[in-house]
Amino acid sequence: MTEVIDLHTHTLLSDGALLPVELLRRAEVNGYAVLGISDHVDMSNLDFVVPRIAAVAREWNVAADTAVKAIPGAELTHVPPSLIGELVEKARGLGALYVVVHGETTAEPVATGTNRAAIDAGCDILAHPGLIAAADAELAAKKGVLLEITSRQGHSRANGHVLQVARKTGAGVVINSDAHAPEDILTAGDVESVGRGAGMSNAELSEVRKAAREFAERLLVQAG
């Protein structure tokens, strides 16, 4: 069975439905290899949420009876573009091994300029970047920022556009769930369906899986 790597999920530390360990356990049952927990944060809760995710991940990963590996992250959400760079660095300092920025999805009123500010700041993943401009995707390719293809309802409207722009510019992509509830947790078949729905070929799906695995492995080495 193909293992799932998912780097965009939420717990009740922000607006998710599950405790971190319950999310991890349910992901484990679904065949996940790696689960990244990236709760929504801004200036108000960054210093509360990130250290707690990091603590859960440390304890979970050393337990003898767990299979899925946890990676602590953070998703900067609706942060003014001028503040994104500062908060990316702060999140890393608090224990986030990777930083997601809530991109300019067509489903929410995200501030114009967020995509560019997130890429300029060197975030790791630009979540659901909507109708991202080619110039921004070109910069993402240069800086190694991954563009997200998402299974999340609403945010997934622009998946096809994101993939097309990524192809033209050489930007990397990642398939994530943006899970908030048990029913959002993916299976390997779901990951394939999301990729296919965006227009990915077999070769592209294989490359995306490989890139996600390599990215996750680098983070797990950092986690120790």
Secondary structure, DSSP 8 states (H G I E B T S, - for coil): ---EEE--B--TTTT-SS-HHHHHHHHHHTTEEEEEE--EE-TTTHHHHHHHHHHHHHHHHH-TT--SEEEEEEEE-S--HHHHHHHHHHHHHTT-SEEEEE---TTS---TTHHHHHHHTT-SEEES--S--HHHHHHHHHHT-EEEEE-STTGGGGHHHHHHHHHHHT--EEEE--B-SGGG---HHHHHHHHHHHT--HHHHHHHHHHHHHHHHHHHHHH-
